[in-house]
Amino acid sequence: MILIEGFRAYQKKLSPQDLTAHLVKSITRTDIFVGIPTLKYLIKGGRVTKAKGLVSKISNINPVIRVSEEGRLETIGKTIGRRKLEKKVLELALKRMGAVSDR
């Protein structure tokens, strides 16, 4: 999406400095939200303990994470069930899009 935004800005014939500033602004305004339906691979990768994974599996709790500006994973919500997980991720994205368009 950043590449597309950069191409659109390039087509407007912005100066290299303005293009760079525009891309930096676009990058800082971008968030990545991910709904995790299973912790299987987070457990295998060592990011989540087996005990937390078992509790999550038994109670059907699914985390919603975002990638911070530093590249760290941050839990920003939890849901019970897959449908609610998908709804929560969509809700967060739409809310963020509204916040960005209001700027």
Secondary structure as GFF3:
##gff-version 3
##sequence-region A 1 103
A	DSSP	alpha_helix	2	11	.	.	.	ID=ss1
A	DSSP	alpha_helix	16	28	.	.	.	ID=ss2
A	DSSP	beta_strand	33	35	.	.	.	ID=ss3
A	DSSP	alpha_helix	40	44	.	.	.	ID=ss4
A	DSSP	alpha_helix	50	59	.	.	.	ID=ss5
A	DSSP	beta_strand	61	67	.	.	.	ID=ss6
A	DSSP	beta_strand	73	80	.	.	.	ID=ss7
A	DSSP	alpha_helix	82	101	.	.	.	ID=ss8
###
